[in-house]
Amino acid sequence: MTTARRRADRERLRIAEEATDELREALRGAGVTLPSLRVDLVSYASETAEPPLVELGRCTPEVARRLAAVLVRGGREGGR
């Protein structure tokens, strides 16, 4: 693997990790924790220039409802 390719791969991963961290912090601030939130390593291994996907993972029905409530409140506040 060339140095340029490794650098590009690290950048792709960095972008996805930063987005994951930002989402985790925003959710934490709203009192929501998605325990399986992480970078999807399968999509990272693909031969694409796109950043890997962020895997939201599984959660309990209670967490899903809290997340839905946060999104609904945010939607109302954002529409002002």
C-alpha angles and dihedrals in degrees: 000000000000124000091243091053092049090049091050091048091051090050092050090051093045091055092051093044092051091049090049092050092048091051092046091052093046091049091046089053088055092048095253125126123188102195095197096048108134147120111288103240093194091063089044089058092054121107097248135113091225120102114257120265124265110237113215092190130189130324140172121271088251092057091046090054093048090050091049091050091051091050093048092050091047091050092053093046092047092053095064 
